[in-house]
Amino acid sequence: MTGSASLDLGRSDLAPLGSLPSSPDGLAVFLDVDGTLLDFADMPDEVVVPQGLAEDLARLRDRLGGALALVSGRGLSYLRTLFPALPCAMAGLHGVEIAWGDGTDAVRPRSPDLRAAKAALSEAARAWPGVLVEDKGAAFAAHYRLAPGFAPAVEEWMRALAGTLGDGVTMQRGKCVIEIRPSGHDKGTALAAMMARAPFDGRRPVAIGDDLTDEAMFPVADRLGGLSVKVGPGATAARLRVPAPSDVRAWIRSIGA
């Protein structure tokens, strides 16, 4: 999270869907994936892309002149598996990886130290039934949604591993997940980098997300004259709120038509 982001614990109201822009004209749209575009699943590999969503996103991308981006904590390879034919920019691993709309990628390789730390975590997780260790390439994560009782043990291990890896990494908490990834990147820096290049530059950014990691996008979008939107309940620095991913998908369909 960027230093300028602060959570407004008083923002518990749900803004109606109509508060979102009714036209795509002049917008640049930045969308988180899990919990924003897609409904949560118990396990990361169980998420489902609703029928017609890829086509709705492609139409919106065209209406935006290409200024559509998926900004996710997942890796680019995972995003491309979910949306294999979607011709839009994508930021994976909170901006550690960026795929530009022109077909070029900026991807940071995984270090040997990070590989060894992930292997150590996987070995420790044998004692935590229900905890999933996810290998993201240049990052790794431990999901404890199905085993919340192991949260303290997971956090202790992740904190220790981050300490051994030094300043080159950061530990990031999310919804029932803790991740270790390269430092110096977050979803806010990813949004800013994209807004500095065509076709995003000169447009009004709309950043939509549901999780703690998405909070880094919100002050950046607001500072650039755009709009920040929180999906679901919880403290947020976003200016608007919508109830659920289904509302985001309905908005995408309505302005992309």
PyMOL commands that set and color helices and strands:
alter all, ss='L'
color gray80, all
select helices_A, chain A and resi 17-19+44-46+53-63+76-82+93-95+112-127+148-168+187-195+212-223+245-256
alter helices_A, ss='H'
color red, helices_A
select strands_A, chain A and resi 27-31+68-71+89-92+97-99+105-106+132-135+140-143+169-174+177-182+204-209+227-231+240-242
alter strands_A, ss='S'
color yellow, strands_A
deselect
rebuild
show_as cartoon
